[in-house]
Amino acid sequence: MASVAPVVQTSFTDLKLLRRGKVRDVYEVDEDRLLIVATDRISAFDSVSPTPIERKGEVLTALSRFWFAKLGHIVPNHLLTTNIDEMPAAVRAHADELRDRSMLVKRTEVFPVECVVRGYLSGSGWKDYQRTGEVCGHKLPAGMRDSEKLTKPIFTPATKAETGHDENISEGQMAEIVGEDIMKYLRDVSLRVYGEAAEYARGRGIIIADTKFEFGRDKDDEIILIDEVLTPDSSRFWPIDSYEVGMSQPSFDKQYVRDYLESIKWDKQPPCPELPGEIAQATTARYLEAFELITGESL
């Protein structure tokens, strides 16, 4: 069901706001559970646009729900429910605003690293390769081109930045942060989850070029997959039918937004300019298309 209006920012006097990210508002429900609300905010070049992308929060929530269910045999996750009617009374009291864009999740001790997996050479990985011939300590063959498929997926962790860009690090640097055994476990699980998801998505007409995962430890000391998973916000989704090595690819995410902001020569310093209606609508369409291709359902 479509939202009545875009949700840009939430605020509830009876729920404690823990943090407000670029897209998500996170509330404390109790000592064991959190409420993650996916708004319709969109960020580009590390700045949040004043123009919402209608239904974006619904897509992020529904896609995460789909992938958590599909990949749960590989690693457990934090999702308890996305059904507003199954949530506590304090949450149900705001059902009109929260329906279809909220996840009730287990609270965890979060590992302070982004677990990035790359199957293709793109983004910051492509920039690092051009400069050094490596990506996060992985030496790659000479002469590779933009968007080229790697021989096999690589694990390229990053530090988590509250503002600005995350910083790419090596497996050794990650081990210094979380410990050797935890690094190896998170690496192996991340590669397995990406591999299975990428194979599935390819059969649905989408290349998952890269993605990032987050993990936490729950109260039972179990390591679980958290946050969002395999959405257009956390991954690079490319349509297979237009894929071509040696160039930047069209993608199922904020590409229209980035391209528009580049076209008006914005200096990328906040505040972000307003987006024309047609740019916002085209971006909504791409998010919805990604959901429909991956799940085979309409949202």
TORKOL-4160 file (C-alpha; in steps of 0.2 Angstrom, whole numbers, padded with zeros to 4 digits, m for minus):
299
<pt num="1" X="0000" Y="0000" Z="0000"/>
<pt num="2" X="0007" Y="0017" Z="m0005"/>
<pt num="3" X="0010" Y="0030" Z="0009"/>
<pt num="4" X="m0002" Y="0044" Z="0009"/>
<pt num="5" X="0012" Y="0057" Z="0008"/>
<pt num="6" X="0031" Y="0055" Z="0008"/>
<pt num="7" X="0039" Y="0053" Z="0026"/>
<pt num="8" X="0054" Y="0065" Z="0028"/>
<pt num="9" X="0057" Y="0065" Z="0046"/>
<pt num="10" X="0048" Y="0056" Z="0061"/>
<pt num="11" X="0047" Y="0062" Z="0079"/>
<pt num="12" X="0037" Y="0054" Z="0093"/>
<pt num="13" X="0036" Y="0060" Z="0111"/>
<pt num="14" X="0033" Y="0042" Z="0117"/>
<pt num="15" X="0047" Y="0034" Z="0108"/>
<pt num="16" X="0066" Y="0038" Z="0112"/>
<pt num="17" X="0075" Y="0043" Z="0096"/>
<pt num="18" X="0092" Y="0035" Z="0097"/>
<pt num="19" X="0099" Y="0042" Z="0081"/>
<pt num="20" X="0094" Y="0050" Z="0064"/>
<pt num="21" X="0105" Y="0044" Z="0049"/>
<pt num="22" X="0104" Y="0051" Z="0032"/>
<pt num="23" X="0089" Y="0040" Z="0028"/>
<pt num="24" X="0084" Y="0031" Z="0044"/>
<pt num="25" X="0077" Y="0036" Z="0061"/>
<pt num="26" X="0081" Y="0023" Z="0074"/>
<pt num="27" X="0070" Y="0022" Z="0090"/>
<pt num="28" X="0072" Y="0013" Z="0106"/>
<pt num="29" X="0057" Y="0001" Z="0110"/>
<pt num="30" X="0064" Y="m0007" Z="0125"/>
<pt num="31" X="0081" Y="m0014" Z="0131"/>
<pt num="32" X="0080" Y="m0028" Z="0119"/>
<pt num="33" X="0072" Y="m0020" Z="0103"/>
<pt num="34" X="0074" Y="m0006" Z="0091"/>
<pt num="35" X="0062" Y="0002" Z="0078"/>
<pt num="36" X="0071" Y="0006" Z="0062"/>
<pt num="37" X="0061" Y="0018" Z="0051"/>
<pt num="38" X="0066" Y="0020" Z="0033"/>
<pt num="39" X="0060" Y="0038" Z="0028"/>
<pt num="40" X="0059" Y="0045" Z="0010"/>
<pt num="41" X="0075" Y="0055" Z="0012"/>
<pt num="42" X="0089" Y="0053" Z="m0001"/>
<pt num="43" X="0107" Y="0058" Z="0001"/>
<pt num="44" X="0119" Y="0062" Z="m0014"/>
<pt num="45" X="0137" Y="0067" Z="m0012"/>
<pt num="46" X="0135" Y="0066" Z="0007"/>
<pt num="47" X="0121" Y="0078" Z="0008"/>
<pt num="48" X="0103" Y="0075" Z="0011"/>
<pt num="49" X="0091" Y="0082" Z="m0002"/>
<pt num="50" X="0077" Y="0093" Z="0003"/>
<pt num="51" X="0066" Y="0084" Z="m0009"/>
<pt num="52" X="0059" Y="0067" Z="m0004"/>
<pt num="53" X="0059" Y="0052" Z="m0015"/>
<pt num="54" X="0041" Y="0045" Z="m0013"/>
<pt num="55" X="0039" Y="0027" Z="m0008"/>
<pt num="56" X="0058" Y="0025" Z="m0006"/>
<pt num="57" X="0056" Y="0020" Z="0012"/>
<pt num="58" X="0044" Y="0007" Z="0008"/>
<pt num="59" X="0055" Y="m0001" Z="m0005"/>
<pt num="60" X="0070" Y="m0002" Z="0007"/>
<pt num="61" X="0060" Y="m0010" Z="0020"/>
<pt num="62" X="0051" Y="m0023" Z="0009"/>
<pt num="63" X="0068" Y="m0027" Z="0000"/>
<pt num="64" X="0077" Y="m0030" Z="0016"/>
<pt num="65" X="0062" Y="m0041" Z="0022"/>
<pt num="66" X="0063" Y="m0051" Z="0006"/>
<pt num="67" X="0082" Y="m0054" Z="0008"/>
<pt num="68" X="0082" Y="m0058" Z="0026"/>
<pt num="69" X="0070" Y="m0072" Z="0023"/>
<pt num="70" X="0079" Y="m0078" Z="0008"/>
<pt num="71" X="0096" Y="m0078" Z="0016"/>
<pt num="72" X="0092" Y="m0083" Z="0033"/>
<pt num="73" X="0099" Y="m0101" Z="0031"/>
<pt num="74" X="0116" Y="m0093" Z="0029"/>
<pt num="75" X="0116" Y="m0081" Z="0044"/>
<pt num="76" X="0103" Y="m0076" Z="0057"/>
<pt num="77" X="0097" Y="m0058" Z="0056"/>
<pt num="78" X="0089" Y="m0045" Z="0068"/>
<pt num="79" X="0072" Y="m0044" Z="0060"/>
<pt num="80" X="0058" Y="m0048" Z="0071"/>
<pt num="81" X="0043" Y="m0041" Z="0060"/>
<pt num="82" X="0039" Y="m0027" Z="0048"/>
<pt num="83" X="0020" Y="m0029" Z="0051"/>
<pt num="84" X="0014" Y="m0014" Z="0061"/>
<pt num="85" X="0000" Y="m0024" Z="0068"/>
<pt num="86" X="0013" Y="m0036" Z="0077"/>
<pt num="87" X="0022" Y="m0022" Z="0085"/>
<pt num="88" X="0021" Y="m0015" Z="0103"/>
<pt num="89" X="0007" Y="m0002" Z="0107"/>
<pt num="90" X="0018" Y="0013" Z="0107"/>
<pt num="91" X="0023" Y="0009" Z="0089"/>
<pt num="92" X="0005" Y="0005" Z="0083"/>
<pt num="93" X="m0001" Y="0022" Z="0090"/>
<pt num="94" X="0009" Y="0029" Z="0075"/>
<pt num="95" X="0003" Y="0016" Z="0062"/>
<pt num="96" X="m0002" Y="0029" Z="0049"/>
<pt num="97" X="0015" Y="0036" Z="0048"/>
<pt num="98" X="0025" Y="0020" Z="0051"/>
<pt num="99" X="0016" Y="0007" Z="0041"/>
<pt num="100" X="0026" Y="m0002" Z="0027"/>
<pt num="101" X="0042" Y="0007" Z="0031"/>
<pt num="102" X="0047" Y="0001" Z="0049"/>
<pt num="103" X="0056" Y="m0014" Z="0055"/>
<pt num="104" X="0055" Y="m0020" Z="0073"/>
<pt num="105" X="0073" Y="m0028" Z="0076"/>
<pt num="106" X="0084" Y="m0036" Z="0090"/>
<pt num="107" X="0095" Y="m0024" Z="0098"/>
<pt num="108" X="0114" Y="m0029" Z="0096"/>
<pt num="109" X="0131" Y="m0023" Z="0100"/>
<pt num="110" X="0136" Y="m0017" Z="0082"/>
<pt num="111" X="0153" Y="m0021" Z="0075"/>
<pt num="112" X="0161" Y="m0004" Z="0069"/>
<pt num="113" X="0165" Y="m0009" Z="0052"/>
<pt num="114" X="0156" Y="m0010" Z="0035"/>
<pt num="115" X="0158" Y="m0028" Z="0027"/>
<pt num="116" X="0159" Y="m0023" Z="0009"/>
<pt num="117" X="0159" Y="m0036" Z="m0005"/>
<pt num="118" X="0164" Y="m0032" Z="m0023"/>
<pt num="119" X="0160" Y="m0043" Z="m0038"/>
<pt num="120" X="0164" Y="m0029" Z="m0050"/>
<pt num="121" X="0177" Y="m0015" Z="m0051"/>
<pt num="122" X="0167" Y="0001" Z="m0048"/>
<pt num="123" X="0165" Y="0016" Z="m0037"/>
<pt num="124" X="0179" Y="0019" Z="m0024"/>
<pt num="125" X="0186" Y="0002" Z="m0028"/>
<pt num="126" X="0189" Y="0008" Z="m0046"/>
<pt num="127" X="0197" Y="0024" Z="m0040"/>
<pt num="128" X="0209" Y="0014" Z="m0028"/>
<pt num="129" X="0213" Y="0002" Z="m0042"/>
<pt num="130" X="0218" Y="0016" Z="m0054"/>
<pt num="131" X="0229" Y="0024" Z="m0041"/>
<pt num="132" X="0237" Y="0008" Z="m0034"/>
<pt num="133" X="0232" Y="m0007" Z="m0044"/>
<pt num="134" X="0224" Y="m0014" Z="m0028"/>
<pt num="135" X="0208" Y="m0013" Z="m0018"/>
<pt num="136" X="0209" Y="m0014" Z="0001"/>
<pt num="137" X="0225" Y="m0025" Z="0000"/>
<pt num="138" X="0219" Y="m0036" Z="m0015"/>
<pt num="139" X="0231" Y="m0035" Z="m0029"/>
<pt num="140" X="0221" Y="m0035" Z="m0045"/>
<pt num="141" X="0227" Y="m0039" Z="m0063"/>
<pt num="142" X="0234" Y="m0025" Z="m0074"/>
<pt num="143" X="0224" Y="m0017" Z="m0087"/>
<pt num="144" X="0206" Y="m0019" Z="m0079"/>
<pt num="145" X="0193" Y="m0007" Z="m0085"/>
<pt num="146" X="0179" Y="0002" Z="m0076"/>
<pt num="147" X="0164" Y="m0009" Z="m0071"/>
<pt num="148" X="0174" Y="m0025" Z="m0076"/>
<pt num="149" X="0169" Y="m0041" Z="m0067"/>
<pt num="150" X="0182" Y="m0048" Z="m0055"/>
<pt num="151" X="0188" Y="m0066" Z="m0057"/>
<pt num="152" X="0180" Y="m0069" Z="m0040"/>
<pt num="153" X="0171" Y="m0057" Z="m0027"/>
<pt num="154" X="0183" Y="m0049" Z="m0015"/>
<pt num="155" X="0180" Y="m0043" Z="0003"/>
<pt num="156" X="0185" Y="m0025" Z="0005"/>
<pt num="157" X="0180" Y="m0019" Z="0023"/>
<pt num="158" X="0178" Y="0000" Z="0027"/>
<pt num="159" X="0177" Y="0010" Z="0043"/>
<pt num="160" X="0160" Y="0017" Z="0047"/>
<pt num="161" X="0159" Y="0036" Z="0046"/>
<pt num="162" X="0145" Y="0046" Z="0055"/>
<pt num="163" X="0148" Y="0060" Z="0042"/>
<pt num="164" X="0156" Y="0059" Z="0025"/>
<pt num="165" X="0163" Y="0044" Z="0016"/>
<pt num="166" X="0168" Y="0027" Z="0024"/>
<pt num="167" X="0187" Y="0024" Z="0023"/>
<pt num="168" X="0192" Y="0008" Z="0014"/>
<pt num="169" X="0203" Y="m0003" Z="0025"/>
<pt num="170" X="0212" Y="m0020" Z="0023"/>
<pt num="171" X="0207" Y="m0036" Z="0031"/>
<pt num="172" X="0223" Y="m0034" Z="0042"/>
<pt num="173" X="0216" Y="m0017" Z="0048"/>
<pt num="174" X="0199" Y="m0024" Z="0051"/>
<pt num="175" X="0207" Y="m0038" Z="0062"/>
<pt num="176" X="0215" Y="m0025" Z="0072"/>
<pt num="177" X="0198" Y="m0018" Z="0076"/>
<pt num="178" X="0187" Y="m0033" Z="0079"/>
<pt num="179" X="0200" Y="m0047" Z="0081"/>
<pt num="180" X="0206" Y="m0060" Z="0068"/>
<pt num="181" X="0193" Y="m0074" Z="0071"/>
<pt num="182" X="0179" Y="m0061" Z="0070"/>
<pt num="183" X="0186" Y="m0054" Z="0054"/>
<pt num="184" X="0187" Y="m0071" Z="0046"/>
<pt num="185" X="0170" Y="m0075" Z="0051"/>
<pt num="186" X="0162" Y="m0059" Z="0045"/>
<pt num="187" X="0172" Y="m0060" Z="0028"/>
<pt num="188" X="0167" Y="m0078" Z="0025"/>
<pt num="189" X="0149" Y="m0075" Z="0029"/>
<pt num="190" X="0148" Y="m0059" Z="0019"/>
<pt num="191" X="0156" Y="m0067" Z="0003"/>
<pt num="192" X="0143" Y="m0082" Z="0005"/>
<pt num="193" X="0128" Y="m0070" Z="0007"/>
<pt num="194" X="0134" Y="m0059" Z="m0008"/>
<pt num="195" X="0137" Y="m0075" Z="m0019"/>
<pt num="196" X="0120" Y="m0082" Z="m0017"/>
<pt num="197" X="0111" Y="m0066" Z="m0018"/>
<pt num="198" X="0121" Y="m0061" Z="m0034"/>
<pt num="199" X="0117" Y="m0077" Z="m0042"/>
<pt num="200" X="0099" Y="m0075" Z="m0039"/>
<pt num="201" X="0098" Y="m0057" Z="m0044"/>
<pt num="202" X="0107" Y="m0061" Z="m0061"/>
<pt num="203" X="0093" Y="m0073" Z="m0065"/>
<pt num="204" X="0081" Y="m0059" Z="m0062"/>
<pt num="205" X="0090" Y="m0047" Z="m0074"/>
<pt num="206" X="0100" Y="m0037" Z="m0061"/>
<pt num="207" X="0119" Y="m0037" Z="m0058"/>
<pt num="208" X="0124" Y="m0034" Z="m0040"/>
<pt num="209" X="0140" Y="m0026" Z="m0043"/>
<pt num="210" X="0144" Y="m0023" Z="m0024"/>
<pt num="211" X="0136" Y="m0022" Z="m0008"/>
<pt num="212" X="0139" Y="m0018" Z="0011"/>
<pt num="213" X="0133" Y="m0028" Z="0026"/>
<pt num="214" X="0133" Y="m0024" Z="0044"/>
<pt num="215" X="0134" Y="m0036" Z="0059"/>
<pt num="216" X="0131" Y="m0036" Z="0077"/>
<pt num="217" X="0131" Y="m0047" Z="0092"/>
<pt num="218" X="0114" Y="m0050" Z="0101"/>
<pt num="219" X="0111" Y="m0053" Z="0119"/>
<pt num="220" X="0114" Y="m0072" Z="0117"/>
<pt num="221" X="0131" Y="m0068" Z="0110"/>
<pt num="222" X="0126" Y="m0074" Z="0093"/>
<pt num="223" X="0133" Y="m0064" Z="0078"/>
<pt num="224" X="0119" Y="m0059" Z="0066"/>
<pt num="225" X="0116" Y="m0048" Z="0051"/>
<pt num="226" X="0108" Y="m0031" Z="0054"/>
<pt num="227" X="0103" Y="m0015" Z="0047"/>
<pt num="228" X="0096" Y="m0015" Z="0029"/>
<pt num="229" X="0102" Y="m0029" Z="0017"/>
<pt num="230" X="0104" Y="m0029" Z="m0002"/>
<pt num="231" X="0094" Y="m0013" Z="m0006"/>
<pt num="232" X="0098" Y="0000" Z="m0019"/>
<pt num="233" X="0105" Y="0011" Z="m0005"/>
<pt num="234" X="0117" Y="m0002" Z="0001"/>
<pt num="235" X="0122" Y="m0010" Z="m0016"/>
<pt num="236" X="0125" Y="m0006" Z="m0034"/>
<pt num="237" X="0111" Y="m0014" Z="m0044"/>
<pt num="238" X="0114" Y="m0013" Z="m0063"/>
<pt num="239" X="0102" Y="m0019" Z="m0077"/>
<pt num="240" X="0110" Y="m0034" Z="m0086"/>
<pt num="241" X="0103" Y="m0029" Z="m0103"/>
<pt num="242" X="0113" Y="m0013" Z="m0104"/>
<pt num="243" X="0129" Y="m0018" Z="m0095"/>
<pt num="244" X="0145" Y="m0014" Z="m0104"/>
<pt num="245" X="0163" Y="m0014" Z="m0098"/>
<pt num="246" X="0173" Y="0001" Z="m0098"/>
<pt num="247" X="0160" Y="0014" Z="m0093"/>
<pt num="248" X="0150" Y="0019" Z="m0079"/>
<pt num="249" X="0133" Y="0009" Z="m0078"/>
<pt num="250" X="0115" Y="0015" Z="m0076"/>
<pt num="251" X="0109" Y="0009" Z="m0059"/>
<pt num="252" X="0093" Y="0006" Z="m0049"/>
<pt num="253" X="0096" Y="0019" Z="m0036"/>
<pt num="254" X="0100" Y="0038" Z="m0035"/>
<pt num="255" X="0109" Y="0039" Z="m0052"/>
<pt num="256" X="0096" Y="0051" Z="m0058"/>
<pt num="257" X="0099" Y="0062" Z="m0043"/>
<pt num="258" X="0118" Y="0062" Z="m0045"/>
<pt num="259" X="0117" Y="0065" Z="m0064"/>
<pt num="260" X="0105" Y="0080" Z="m0061"/>
<pt num="261" X="0116" Y="0088" Z="m0047"/>
<pt num="262" X="0131" Y="0086" Z="m0059"/>
<pt num="263" X="0122" Y="0093" Z="m0073"/>
<pt num="264" X="0118" Y="0109" Z="m0064"/>
<pt num="265" X="0136" Y="0111" Z="m0058"/>
<pt num="266" X="0132" Y="0110" Z="m0039"/>
<pt num="267" X="0148" Y="0112" Z="m0029"/>
<pt num="268" X="0143" Y="0098" Z="m0018"/>
<pt num="269" X="0143" Y="0109" Z="m0003"/>
<pt num="270" X="0128" Y="0108" Z="0008"/>
<pt num="271" X="0114" Y="0112" Z="0007"/>
<pt num="272" X="0109" Y="0101" Z="m0007"/>
<pt num="273" X="0097" Y="0109" Z="m0020"/>
<pt num="274" X="0079" Y="0105" Z="m0023"/>
<pt num="275" X="0076" Y="0092" Z="m0036"/>
<pt num="276" X="0064" Y="0094" Z="m0050"/>
<pt num="277" X="0048" Y="0084" Z="m0049"/>
<pt num="278" X="0052" Y="0073" Z="m0064"/>
<pt num="279" X="0069" Y="0068" Z="m0057"/>
<pt num="280" X="0061" Y="0063" Z="m0040"/>
<pt num="281" X="0048" Y="0053" Z="m0049"/>
<pt num="282" X="0061" Y="0044" Z="m0061"/>
<pt num="283" X="0070" Y="0040" Z="m0045"/>
<pt num="284" X="0055" Y="0032" Z="m0037"/>
<pt num="285" X="0052" Y="0022" Z="m0053"/>
<pt num="286" X="0069" Y="0015" Z="m0052"/>
<pt num="287" X="0068" Y="0010" Z="m0034"/>
<pt num="288" X="0051" Y="0001" Z="m0038"/>
<pt num="289" X="0057" Y="m0007" Z="m0053"/>
<pt num="290" X="0072" Y="m0015" Z="m0043"/>
<pt num="291" X="0060" Y="m0022" Z="m0031"/>
<pt num="292" X="0048" Y="m0029" Z="m0044"/>
<pt num="293" X="0063" Y="m0037" Z="m0054"/>
<pt num="294" X="0070" Y="m0045" Z="m0038"/>
<pt num="295" X="0055" Y="m0051" Z="m0030"/>
<pt num="296" X="0043" Y="m0054" Z="m0045"/>
<pt num="297" X="0030" Y="m0044" Z="m0035"/>
<pt num="298" X="0022" Y="m0026" Z="m0036"/>
<pt num="299" X="0024" Y="m0015" Z="m0021"/>
